[in-house]
């Protein structure tokens, strides 16, 4: 395929409330895209560095002498060095890790010129390298979360069935409506995913799930927690690269999230038949992984 010269599609996995599965969603969305043949970069924008730790990069998180994304964003003379941040040793996707130098809600980015949209200025350095950039956002509306949103104008919202979820989502819409107006954006809410534990559903949980289904309709995915999915994370892989979770029947439902993303985005076309990748089913993903294994065994 010939390249379009287009920059990657950037997706922010965002909700200001903690504990809703942002890191899990970012990691598995990236895995689902990678499993279809897309080149994917994961970016850990969360100062807590949970994604970085989950992918075995805890040492990088605590290395205060290392170049960090925070440092690059703050200094325009270092923007071209953003590619120096990329870790490339994961089998599914590349990673820009978080670093302890991040300072949470109050950072110099708050006062920096165009501090909310600097990451978007870095995208030219990723042309013809990635089809998608998936950003794990912090549980707030800090400049880190806003940079992920302004860069791609695409949001995926992860949720759990808690009473305050409708209020949290309304707040998210309000905050990003303001960001949209301030920066003349056209934000797309690509999908929302509600993770439930069917063995522990209460009447209140069911009420929140009903609200979710009524609110998000076809763009909402309700998925049941599976221990196999948790074990994939423990093994530093997405559910698409861990045999137990890849064969789990619930993956069919979870994959609806990835399908919603690919049908609403237009990544660059370099190196891949994008339309064929978009059409790949879960069974196709499984067959593709088996083919890759066979090729690796012969090499």
N, C-alpha and C positions, 0 to 999 in steps of 0.2 A: 504494500500500500504506500501511496505517497503522502507526505505530511501536509496538513493544512496550514501549518505554522501557528496554529491556535494554542493558547496557553491551556493548562490543565483545568478541568472542572474542580472547584474547591468546595468541599462540603463541611459545614460546621455542625458538629454534634453538640447541641447546646440546650441547657436548662439551668436556671440559676439555683435550683434546689439540688443539694447533694444526695447521693445514695440512690439515684434513679437509673443507674446503669450506663452512664455516658461512656466510660472507658470500655466497658464490655461491648457496647454498640459500635463505637468507633473501630475497635479491633476486629469485630466480626463483619462489619460493613466493608472494611478494607480487605478482609480475607475473602469475602464473597465476590468482590470486584476482581481481585487477583485470580481467584479460581476460574474466572471467565477469560483470563488472558490479558487483562488490563495491567499496565504498570502503575503501581500505587505507592504513594508516599504518605505515611502517617506522621502527623505533627502533634506532639504533646504540648499543648498550650497551658496545661494545668500546673500551677506552681507546686502542687503536692507531688507531682511526678508519678502518679500511680501507674499510668500506662508504661512509662519508662521502666519502672520496677517490674511490672508484669512481663515485660519483654526481656528481662535479664540484664538491664542496663543501670542497675542501682549505683555502680561505681561512677558512671558518667554523671549521674545526678548530683553526687557529692563532690565532684571535682570542680572547685571554684576557680581553678586556674585555666580551665578549658574555655574555649570560645563558646558562647551560649547564644541561643536565639534572642534572648533578651538584649544582649550586647549588640548583636547585629541590627536589630530593629531600632535601637536608640541612635546608632551612628551610621548615617547614610554613606559614609566613606567605606563602610564594611559590608554594604548590601551585597556586593558581588561575591562575598565570602560565604554566603548562605549555604552554598553547596558543600563547604567544608564541614558543616554540621551533620551531614547525612551519614547514618549508620546503614551499611548495606549487607550485613551478614545474616539477616533473617530470610528464611526460605520463601516467604510469601510477599513481603513488602519491605520497603525501606522506611527508616525512622529518623526524624529529628527529635532527639530526646529533650525532656525538660532538664533544667539545671536549678540547683538550690539558690542561684543568684536571683531567680524570680522573687518578687516581693509582694505577691498577692494583689489585693485591690488597689493599693496606693503605690504606684511606681512612677518613675520619671516619664513613662509614656503618657501619663495623664496630662502632663504639661507640655509635651513635645508637639511641634507643629505637625498637623495631620497625624497625630499619634494613634488614631483609631483605624487608619487605612494604610499603614506602612507595609504590612505583609503583602498586600496586593501589588505593591511596587516591585516586589522581589520575584514575581511570577515569570518575568521574562528570562530569568536565569534557569527556569525549569522546562523551557520549551523543548519538545522532542525527547524528553526524559520520562515524563509521567502523563498518564491519561487522567488520573484522579489524585487529588490531595485531600485526605480526610483528616480533619482537625478535632482532637479531643479537647473540648473547651472546659474551663474551670466552672465551678458552680456559682457564678456571679455574672455581673455585667461589666467586668473590668475591661481595659483596653485589649487584653489578650482575646477574650471572647469576641469583642467587636471587630478586631482585626480579622479573625476567621470568617466572620459574617460579611464584612465589606469586601473581602478578597474575592468571594465567589457568589455571594447573594443566594446561597443554598443552605437550608437548615433541615436537619433531622432532629426530632425531639424524642428522647427516651423517657419513659415514665414507669411508675409502679402504682398499684391501686391504693393510694393513700388519700385520706379525706381532703387534705389541702391541695391536691393536685389541680383541680379546676382553677383555684386562685393563682397557683404558680404559673399555670399556662397563660392565664389572662395577663398576668404581669409581664411575662415574656413577650407576648404580642404587643403590649403597650410600649415596652422599652425598645423593641426593634422597629415599631412604627415610627418612633422618634428618630432612631438611627437612619431609617429609610428616608425620612424627610430631610434630615440634616445633610445627608450625603447623596441625595438624588439616586437612591437605589431602587431596585425592583426585586425585593426578596421573595424567594420561592420556598414555601414549606413543603419539601419533597415528600416527607413521610413522618409518621409518628409511630412509635412502637411501645406497647404496654406489655410488660413482663409480669406474669402472674404465677402464683404457685397454687395449682388446682387442689392440692391436698390441704390448703389452709385458707380457703376462700370463706369469708364471712359475708353477711348481708351487706355490710358497708363496702367491702371490696367489690361485690357484684354491682352495687349502685355506681361506683366509680367506673367500672368497666362499661356499664351501660352508657354513662355520660361520654366516655371516650368514643364508643362506637357511634353515638349520635353526633358527636362533634366533628369527628375526623372522617367518618364514612369510609370510602374506598382508599383513602390515604392513611388509614389506621390499621396497624397489624397487632393483633393480640396473640402473644406467644406464651407457651407454658414453660416454666423453668424445668430444666433437665440437668440431672447430676453430671451427665456426660458432657454437657456444655461447660460446666464449671471445671471439670477435669481437663478440658482442652485449654482453658486459660491457665490452669496450674502448670501445664506443660508448655506454656509460652507460645501457644498456637491459637489460631482462630478455629471456630467449629468446622471450617471447611478443610482443615489440614490435619485433623486428628481423627483417626479411623473410627473410634467409638461414636463421636458426635456426627461425623460425616454420614454414617449409616443410620443414625437415629431418625425415626419417622417425623419428629417435630421439626427437623430441618426444612421440610417442605413448607411448613408454615412460616418459619423464621425467614426463609429466603424471599418471601413476598416483599420484605423490606428492601432487599437488594434490587429486586425487579422494579419496584417503584422508583428507585433512584436511577437505574439505567434507562428506563423509558422516558424520564423527564430531563435528561441531560444529554449534551452533545460533546463528548470528549474529542481530543485530536484523533486523527486516523492513522498516525504513523505506526507501522509494524504490526497492524492487526486489522482484521475484518470486523469493524465495530458493530455492524448490524448483526453479524453471525454471533458475536459475543453477547450481544443484548438478548438474543433469542434463546440462549443456552438455558436449559432447565436444570433442576437439581440432579436428575439422572445423567444429564449431559456433563455436568460438573464432575460427578463421580467417575464417569467413563474417562473424562479428560485427565483426571488425577491418576487413574490406573495406567493410562497410556504414557504419562510422564514417568511414572515409576518403572515401567517396562523399558523405556528409552534409557533411563538412568542405569538400570541393571545391565544393559548391553554395553554401555559406555566403558 
